[in-house]
C-alpha cells in the first residue's frame, strides 16, 4: 500500500520509560479533518543511530479515538548508556498495520524528531535526575504558544542545562501536571484531554520531554482539588452528587491514562505490541542505574472515611514493603505526590490541608516507618511535591540511631501568587503520632518556582534546587 509522508505528531513526542536496553515513545495524532467516514489514524516511529540517517528499527502503533488519538510504541534490543535519535509521525489510512508498507520505508522527513539516551546498566555508578511538581498554568490559559508563559519557563531552563552538558538521566513529575480546576472546571473526558493538549504543547516542556526519559504520577488537580475516593461513595452526599463525581473521575482517569500512564512502566502490553489499555493499577517501579524507584499512587486509593483512614491501599502498601525488602541496603527513591514528612501546622478550618498529606493517615504512616526501622531498611529517599515550596528534611529514630529517611520536596514548577511560609511546617521535633521518630533537621527552603536536581556518586547524595531562570537557591550533601 502506498503512503504519503507522515505528519508531525500534534502532541509530543514524549520519551517515556527507558531501560538500559529499551525505550517507550509516545505521541498523539489527530482525527481526519474531512467530510465522510473517518479513516483510521496510525502512528509510526523510526529509531536511528545518533547523528545518523541509518534506521535501526521502525514500528507502527495505533492511535485510537477512545485514547484521544494518543499511543506509545516500544523499541528493544538497545545498548546501555547509548544515544539514539528518532522520528515520529502519524497518517490516516483504511488499513491494518500489517497491510501497510514496511515502516522503514515511510517518508518521515516532515515528522517530529527527538533523541534520548538509554539508561546505564543496573549496578554501581553515577546518577543524576530532576524532579518537581505542580505546573500551575498561571494566567496563560488560552494559547499553547504564549511567549511569556511562566509555567513553561522552568522547562526551558532545564533544557538549557542539558544542552550545556549537565547529565540528566530522567525527569520525574510528581503530580499536578495539569490543573483541571484553574481558570475553568474540567468535568468531562473531552475537557480533560483538551487541558492536556494545551499544557503538553508548550514549547519548553514539549522539547524537554522529547529528549529525556519522563516519569509521571498524578495528584489531585488531574481530577479535582483535594480529591479522594470518598467522593465516589460518601453516604452524606446525594445520589446525584455521587453520580456527578463518578462521571468526573472516570473522565479524568481516562485522560490520565492516555496522556500520563501509557508512556510509563505501569502499562503492560501482554505480548501485544500495539495494545495500550492493559493496566493493573497506577503505582509502579523501575530501575535507573544504581537506584530503584517506587512511584506511589497516593491519590486514587485514599479513603479518609475508612477506619482507619488509608492514603494507599493494603495491596499497594504490601507491594511497597516487599519492594523495600528486595534490597535493604541499596539506594531507593520513593515518589509520593504529597510529603511523608514534615507535617504542616494547620488546624481548625484549615485542618483539611494538613490531612491531605500523610499527616492525615497517621496509623498507616506509623506502620510503614516501624516496618522500615525493624527490617533495617536503609538508603530510602522520599521525593514529593504538592506544597508549592521546596526543602529537605531528615527523619531519625530515637530507639535505633542508624535509622535514616530523607524527604526531598520540590514544587512548584510554576508557583501561584501565594506560597506557604517556612513557619507553616514542623521542620524539627517529634513526628506527629509517632513518638519514636524525630525530624532532626530541615533546610533548603525555596519559595519560588523551581525544580530539584538529585545527583548520586557513592556514597554521597547531592541535592540542588534551582529557581525557574536557573539560579541555584539551595544545596545540600548527604552521606547514605
Protein Blocks (a to p, Z undefined) as FASTA:
>chain_A
ZZddddddfbdcddddddfkbccddddddddfbedjddddddddddddehiabdfbdcdd
dddfkloopacdddehiaehiacddddddddddddfklpccfklpccklmccdddddddd
ededdddddddehiaebjmlmbckbfklmklmmmmmmmmmmmnopacfbdcdeejkbcfk
goiacfbfklmmmmmmmmmmpmklmmmmmmpccdddddfklmoghiafklmmomkbcfkl
mmmmmmmmmmmmmmmmmmmmmmmmklcgkhpakbckbcgbjbdcddehjbccddddfklm
pcfkbccddfbdfklmmmmmmmmmmommbccddddfbafbdcdddehjllmmmmmmmmlm
mmlmmmmmmmmmmnopghiacddehjopacddddddfklmkbccdddddddfbacfbdcd
fklpcfbccdehiakbccfbgehiacbdcddddddddfbdcdddddfkopafbdcdddZZ
